[in-house]
Amino acid sequence: MRNLVPPLEPDFVDQAIENYRALVRIPTISRLGDRGTNWAPFEQFREDIAARYPQLHGSLSLEIVREHAMLFRWRGMTDTEPTVLMAHYDVVPVEDESAWTVPPFAADIVDVDGEPHLVARGSIDDKASLAGILAAVEQAIISGFTPRSDVYLAFTHNEEVLGDGTPSIVQLLEKRGVRPRLVIDEGGIVGESILGPVNADVVCIGVSEKGTGTLRLSLSAPGGHSAVPPLEEATVRLARAIVAIHDRGITPLLSDVNRRLIRTLGPHAPGPVAEAARLLDAGDEAGAIESFATASLNARAMVHTIPVTTVVSAGMTANAIPERASALVSLRIAPGHSPADVVDRVRQVIDDDGIAIEVIELKDASPVSPSEGAEWDLIVRHIHATYGDDVLVVPYVNNGGTDSRNYTGISDSVYRFSPYRMSLAQRESLHAIDERLPISSFVEGLTFYTSFVRDL
Ligand SMILES: [Zn+2]
């Protein structure tokens, strides 16, 4: 299974790292609503791609969508069953540059714990994938490789601000009748488990993502002077509702994806996940959920639809009883929970007819892509070729959302996976201070993409 491609040439690796750093140096910061975005770096970024990957730029067709999204088409021997490799080239802003070890757009290589890292905004999210894909395709073209079927590279400019880049590309592909057999976007990584201790490296591939929702709870009540309060003021009733939602929430459940994840990790995970696997085999589903949820906050989120109260408002001044009180409740809906049932459950646990529940937004979890079959096996084969046969590959449901959900209408196999090895600390640097990726991880990811694109 190993050595699907020969070891990477040192010159190729050096060039790929240099290009990766150059792309990270361009401050492509997206702003909400696109209005505040400075587009000059985005234009420079596209020019840089043309200059740094000349073979790719010369032989793939390029379509610019919504002024800044790039849709490259690499013609295969046939145009049936294409593959889409997604990445976004916008990054989130830097809140406080002075908190960084190095300037966030200098692309400096810094020794962290004796290992060279690229410390820069975008070094992980998502220019690592972008630079890996570009280098692998450039190299494949130089070596004379043509894919069996078309490969699209879909690089968007406003993922971080939930923009229209990806939806517009998907609309375009749909209009043309393109039905990708496989779509890959950022997501799960290689490395330490986010589910508590596991005696092996774990590779998580996102096969679905939770639905989302926002509810507004509100109530009106007579106001008045706080010197003579009513028996129960609006703020107390609202607080009671918030606590009820928090404490009684939504009944957790195990999806098939979670069952498979627990069974795969169980034999290698001392503690709650092993216990969950044992209980699952004994037919104690509720016990399995309970045990699994204690493994980590990520594990807990995976088996729950968790309502979280985020914005609370009431009152105008210290000595007046508020006439109105309201709260926003954010929902992440697990696959298997219907959004309508979730709202009913919230209504039921609040148990106060005076509190109105308004649905501001409500979206189902995305369809679940299969964790078996040709497309799944293709990814897994190249994971093992890159990382060895001992890594544990598991499907999971992303707790957050990605742009790839847009593709689920035109493809049955949409996977969220970034082929980079990261520690939990490195992973948590994403969107944060000193975002960083070890150079050795970049090279491993490059190895994955190099072997993967030559199997398309
Ligand atoms: Zn991202």
Residues whose N, C-alpha, C, O or C-beta is under 5 A from the ligand:
A	BS01	ZN	D125 D126 E186
